[in-house]
Amino acid sequence: MTSSVRPHLIATTREIDPADAAGAADLLPFTDPHHPLAWLRRGDGIVGAGGVLRSCSFPGATDAADAWRELTADAEIDDPVRLPGTGLVAFGAFAFDTPSAWPSTLIVPRAVVGRHGDRTWVTRIAWSADRHDGQDAASLPATVPYGPYWPATVGPGVQGPEGYQESVRAGLGAIAAGRVSKVVLARDLVGSVPAHSDLRRLARALATEYPDTWMYAVDGLIGASPETLVTVASGAVTARVLAGTAARGADPEEDAAAEAGLAASRKDIDEHAFAVQSVVDVLRPHTAGLTTPPAFTLQLPNVWHLATDIAGDLADSASALDLVAVLHPTAAVAGTPTDAARQLIRQLEPFDRGRYAGPVGWVDADGNGEWAIALRGAQFGAPDDVEPASDAPIPVVAHAGAGIVAASDPESEMLETRVKFRPIVDALA
């Protein structure tokens, strides 16, 4: 007699002794060298291991939120650890715009290895039909040694420096005409890396050089983002908004002047205010006690940013993916008004942004999750790649953008994108 029970996911999390976990000081050896899944900050976070159990593509985050609810509705979860990233989780990377050739994707790995402070765990995920496969729930996936170092260079893409400045001038014309108050315009760099490159080396370089960012690696998208789109944790909602940028100075005196200049810049203050308000307006209907403290200057190895940390309590049943769907794109990466800015981006950028400036992160079965904006990174492969030819170089494209407001100067905005390219360009080299 055939069972009519619908297959469902089973996730089992067990805490392990870090001393027993070979390579636990570095979680990246647990993930695939060519298709890494990782979300790390200062060594804490999660990596996907053991291959992909389920990969789903969607037009956008709204569809992903509904599909994730359906997929997890009947899930069996055994999670005594109850830390961020335990239990049933999926990694996700979403396209910036729905017309993109790049899909928005959720990926459920067969295993997850994670660390939070001094605690380490492993989660095994399987379909119900495979629950008796004899796998020890607390057994660690095998590690894979790092492959050899590989060189890579990137150069001007479809939109070079001069073309970018022309686009900025067109954006300023749209602002003067009242079409938008702010628009974020990007340019691209393109190149390739050798076939069979161990992409975990890039992930490790970014995590090491930019420890205060979220190092992400999902579906060939790898970077180190300083900007949290939204975090949902047991009813608490937080977001970090970054807008307004200045390059770091060459010495302490010059660096202090750069920070002070950013903090006093009317152009950057206005740009930042647009971005903060766009997040507050979206989160307020879903939260209670929302707070927006004054902006501060955030120091990163290559830039200063104006930053605001927003916090509140979840007031409805929205999941992290639901909030991602309504938040994206913020004024920090699109402009304001959002719809008009997005339309102007389609008009002025001569390329598909793909997942650049889109949401990237993870979500669990309870709707908790951490999502950043995919900045300071690069996309490896092509949207229609299943498996590239065995010896073919792997294409790579990187993007960086700047917020254009009425006081913007085209050359200064181009130079800002050069500074923002530095993390990924240095790591690739």
Helices and strands as residue ranges (DSSP letters): E 9-16, G 18-20, G 28-30, E 37-41, E 44-58, H 61-72, E 76-78, E 89-93, E 104-116, E 119-127, G 128-130, E 153-156, H 161-176, E 182-193, H 200-209, E 214-218, E 221-225, E 228-233, E 236-247, H 252-264, H 266-283, G 284-286, E 287-291, E 296-299, E 303-314, H 320-327, E 335-336, H 338-348, E 359-364, E 369-373, E 377-380, E 394-404, H 410-428
